[in-house]
Amino acid sequence: MDLTELCTTENIAYAIFAILAVVVLFFLLKRVAGCIIRTVLFVIALAIMAYIYLYYIQEKAPEGAPAAVESVE
């Protein structure tokens, strides 16, 4: 196999297509991963806020205010 067989139009077109596919795949994975990371961070932030509300703010509620969580003591 010599160099002229490797540099055919079909091989060059295939190589360009493969490079473009890798670039598109990279950008898609980057966007999806960024979205997943933002979603996970948002859920963690919601869980932290719910914990703070239920265990710190709720305990300091004025007398007679309805409690969101009934404590078992």
Backbone as ProteinMPNN parsed JSONL, in Angstrom:
{"seq_chain_A": "MDLTELCTTENIAYAIFAILAVVVLFFLLKRVAGCIIRTVLFVIALAIMAYIYLYYIQEKAPEGAPAAVESVE", "coords_chain_A": {"N_chain_A": [[0.856, -1.174, 0.0], [0.752, 2.068, -0.99], [1.369, 5.635, -0.612], [-0.351, 7.037, -2.31], [-2.634, 5.486, -2.437], [-3.675, 5.79, 0.111], [-4.393, 8.443, 0.199], [-6.832, 8.91, -1.084], [-9.924, 10.272, -2.32], [-12.141, 9.212, -0.984], [-11.064, 8.226, 1.431], [-10.101, 10.602, 2.586], [-12.481, 12.055, 2.846], [-13.806, 10.389, 4.64], [-12.109, 10.653, 6.868], [-12.408, 13.393, 7.447], [-15.134, 13.409, 8.073], [-15.089, 11.756, 10.365], [-13.552, 13.305, 12.136], [-15.21, 15.574, 12.385], [-17.437, 14.324, 13.579], [-16.367, 13.574, 16.048], [-15.831, 16.11, 17.152], [-18.442, 17.234, 17.287], [-19.631, 15.381, 19.03], [-18.086, 15.858, 21.317], [-18.876, 18.536, 21.971], [-21.619, 18.111, 22.439], [-21.553, 16.338, 24.641], [-20.333, 18.017, 26.466], [-22.275, 20.028, 26.821], [-24.449, 18.512, 27.835], [-23.322, 17.408, 30.135], [-22.784, 19.723, 31.585], [-25.39, 20.621, 32.045], [-26.395, 18.526, 33.59], [-24.739, 18.709, 35.836], [-25.461, 21.263, 36.794], [-28.143, 20.707, 37.445], [-27.884, 18.771, 39.472], [-26.504, 20.29, 41.427], [-28.494, 22.199, 41.933], [-30.533, 20.605, 43.066], [-29.205, 19.727, 45.368], [-28.858, 22.204, 46.655], [-31.561, 22.868, 47.127], [-32.236, 20.797, 48.917], [-30.583, 21.423, 51.097], [-31.624, 23.928, 51.823], [-34.239, 23.152, 52.543], [-33.66, 21.506, 54.736], [-32.499, 23.383, 56.513], [-34.723, 25.057, 56.897], [-36.632, 23.284, 58.049], [-35.378, 22.338, 60.387], [-34.161, 24.452, 61.769], [-35.313, 27.085, 61.376], [-38.021, 26.47, 61.71], [-38.11, 25.597, 64.373], [-37.871, 27.955, 65.75], [-40.268, 29.212, 65.504], [-43.064, 31.303, 66.348], [-45.194, 30.96, 69.296], [-48.125, 29.04, 68.934], [-48.075, 29.005, 66.207], [-48.555, 27.027, 63.321], [-46.921, 23.904, 63.081], [-44.689, 22.492, 60.748], [-43.52, 20.037, 60.896], [-44.125, 17.418, 63.028], [-42.751, 16.814, 66.122], [-41.493, 13.914, 67.727], [-41.429, 13.248, 70.926]], "CA_chain_A": [[0.0, 0.0, 0.0], [1.57, 3.271, -1.012], [0.746, 6.873, -0.155], [-1.427, 7.465, -3.213], [-3.851, 4.743, -2.081], [-4.215, 6.319, 1.364], [-4.883, 9.799, 0.0], [-7.954, 8.96, -2.022], [-11.003, 11.16, -1.906], [-12.989, 8.501, -0.027], [-10.395, 8.194, 2.732], [-10.053, 11.957, 3.132], [-13.852, 12.385, 3.251], [-14.068, 9.609, 5.853], [-11.345, 11.252, 7.957], [-13.063, 14.653, 7.797], [-16.379, 13.059, 8.754], [-14.753, 11.242, 11.69], [-13.129, 14.443, 12.959], [-16.412, 16.354, 12.684], [-18.25, 13.561, 14.52], [-15.731, 13.679, 17.372], [-16.032, 17.477, 17.639], [-19.851, 17.366, 17.65], [-19.834, 14.568, 20.226], [-17.461, 16.585, 22.43], [-19.724, 19.665, 22.361], [-22.858, 17.59, 23.02], [-21.26, 15.847, 25.989], [-20.043, 19.181, 27.305], [-23.547, 20.677, 27.152], [-25.241, 17.613, 28.677], [-22.661, 17.311, 31.439], [-23.019, 20.99, 32.273], [-26.788, 20.645, 32.469], [-26.534, 17.557, 34.676], [-24.057, 19.268, 37.008], [-26.324, 22.33, 37.322], [-29.323, 20.09, 38.046], [-27.475, 18.154, 40.74], [-26.235, 21.372, 42.376], [-29.78, 22.791, 42.293], [-31.209, 19.685, 43.986], [-28.475, 19.788, 46.645], [-29.194, 23.483, 47.289], [-32.925, 22.745, 47.639], [-32.219, 19.926, 50.093], [-29.968, 22.174, 52.201], [-32.592, 24.935, 52.268], [-35.327, 22.463, 53.24], [-33.12, 21.084, 56.039], [-32.38, 24.573, 57.36], [-36.067, 25.501, 57.245], [-37.327, 22.346, 58.929], [-34.711, 22.061, 61.658], [-33.684, 25.643, 62.455], [-36.305, 28.161, 61.341], [-39.281, 25.951, 62.234], [-38.009, 25.521, 65.832], [-37.957, 29.299, 66.288], [-41.572, 29.773, 65.162], [-43.766, 31.798, 67.535], [-46.193, 30.081, 69.899], [-49.398, 28.993, 68.233], [-47.89, 28.862, 64.767], [-48.612, 25.61, 62.958], [-45.61, 23.293, 62.817], [-44.671, 21.674, 59.529], [-43.08, 18.702, 61.272], [-44.446, 17.099, 64.419], [-41.625, 16.119, 66.752], [-41.88, 12.812, 68.579], [-40.609, 13.268, 72.139]], "C_chain_A": [[0.904, 1.239, 0.0], [0.733, 4.498, -0.65], [-0.412, 7.312, -1.046], [-2.722, 6.717, -2.926], [-4.484, 5.287, -0.81], [-4.851, 7.692, 1.179], [-5.998, 9.876, -1.037], [-9.036, 9.869, -1.461], [-11.896, 10.499, -0.863], [-12.353, 8.498, 1.357], [-10.347, 9.578, 3.379], [-11.444, 12.368, 3.609], [-14.207, 11.641, 4.537], [-13.346, 10.217, 7.055], [-11.974, 12.57, 8.404], [-14.362, 14.378, 8.545], [-16.099, 12.566, 10.174], [-14.33, 12.37, 12.625], [-14.332, 15.3, 13.339], [-17.306, 15.639, 13.695], [-17.679, 13.647, 15.928], [-15.948, 15.068, 17.959], [-17.477, 17.682, 18.085], [-20.149, 16.576, 18.923], [-19.251, 15.26, 21.451], [-18.353, 17.724, 22.905], [-21.042, 19.192, 22.964], [-22.633, 17.077, 24.438], [-20.993, 16.993, 26.953], [-21.34, 19.867, 27.74], [-24.371, 19.807, 28.098], [-24.622, 17.519, 30.062], [-22.86, 18.591, 32.233], [-24.433, 21.081, 32.808], [-26.992, 19.697, 33.648], [-25.895, 18.096, 35.955], [-24.907, 20.376, 37.626], [-27.559, 21.759, 38.002], [-28.984, 19.471, 39.393], [-27.199, 19.224, 41.792], [-27.525, 22.045, 42.832], [-30.528, 21.907, 43.29], [-30.524, 19.697, 45.347], [-28.805, 21.088, 47.38], [-30.612, 23.454, 47.848], [-32.974, 21.889, 48.897], [-31.628, 20.648, 51.301], [-30.939, 23.225, 52.725], [-33.758, 24.298, 53.013], [-34.872, 22.011, 54.622], [-33.031, 22.269, 56.993], [-33.761, 25.047, 57.798], [-36.698, 24.579, 58.288], [-36.688, 22.213, 60.298], [-34.204, 23.287, 62.396], [-34.754, 26.73, 62.505], [-37.611, 27.703, 61.974], [-39.25, 25.891, 63.758], [-38.18, 26.889, 66.473], [-39.288, 29.974, 65.96], [-42.267, 30.244, 66.436], [-44.8, 30.797, 68.047], [-47.498, 30.161, 69.117], [-49.279, 28.861, 66.732], [-47.927, 27.378, 64.424], [-47.226, 25.084, 62.61], [-45.703, 22.424, 61.567], [-44.311, 20.238, 59.849], [-43.409, 18.488, 62.739], [-43.268, 16.333, 65.001], [-42.161, 15.05, 67.694], [-40.946, 12.795, 69.769], [-41.422, 12.809, 73.314]], "O_chain_A": [[1.722, 1.417, 0.902], [-0.47, 4.392, -0.412], [-1.368, 7.91, -0.552], [-3.804, 7.259, -3.15], [-5.706, 5.251, -0.667], [-5.754, 8.061, 1.929], [-6.07, 10.846, -1.791], [-9.048, 10.187, -0.272], [-12.361, 11.172, 0.057], [-13.035, 8.744, 2.351], [-10.532, 9.705, 4.59], [-11.572, 12.972, 4.674], [-14.843, 12.208, 5.425], [-13.914, 10.289, 8.144], [-12.064, 12.838, 9.602], [-14.658, 15.039, 9.54], [-16.822, 12.937, 11.099], [-14.719, 12.38, 13.793], [-14.46, 15.71, 14.492], [-17.874, 16.283, 14.577], [-18.429, 13.78, 16.896], [-16.223, 15.191, 19.153], [-17.715, 18.246, 19.153], [-20.856, 17.069, 19.802], [-19.866, 15.246, 22.517], [-18.572, 17.874, 24.107], [-21.538, 19.807, 23.908], [-23.431, 17.351, 25.334], [-21.385, 16.939, 28.119], [-21.482, 20.244, 28.903], [-24.936, 20.317, 29.065], [-25.34, 17.548, 31.062], [-23.085, 18.537, 33.442], [-24.646, 21.571, 33.917], [-27.692, 20.038, 34.602], [-26.46, 17.949, 37.039], [-25.061, 20.428, 38.846], [-27.983, 22.276, 39.035], [-29.733, 19.638, 40.355], [-27.62, 19.077, 42.939], [-27.641, 22.425, 43.997], [-31.096, 22.413, 44.257], [-31.199, 19.678, 46.376], [-29.009, 21.077, 48.594], [-30.846, 23.966, 48.942], [-33.683, 22.225, 49.845], [-32.129, 20.494, 52.415], [-31.068, 23.4, 53.937], [-34.222, 24.845, 54.013], [-35.631, 22.125, 55.585], [-33.44, 22.171, 58.149], [-33.947, 25.405, 58.961], [-37.236, 25.046, 59.292], [-37.394, 21.996, 61.283], [-33.841, 23.172, 63.567], [-35.063, 27.239, 63.583], [-38.245, 28.468, 62.701], [-40.283, 26.118, 64.388], [-38.595, 26.976, 67.628], [-39.418, 31.187, 66.122], [-42.08, 29.647, 67.496], [-45.225, 29.9, 67.318], [-47.912, 31.24, 68.694], [-50.277, 28.629, 66.049], [-47.384, 26.559, 65.166], [-46.455, 25.753, 61.921], [-46.685, 21.71, 61.365], [-44.744, 19.318, 59.155], [-43.019, 19.285, 63.593], [-42.837, 15.325, 64.441], [-43.164, 15.26, 68.377], [-39.795, 12.375, 69.649], [-40.913, 12.754, 74.433]]}, "name": "protein", "num_of_chains": 1, "seq": "MDLTELCTTENIAYAIFAILAVVVLFFLLKRVAGCIIRTVLFVIALAIMAYIYLYYIQEKAPEGAPAAVESVE"}
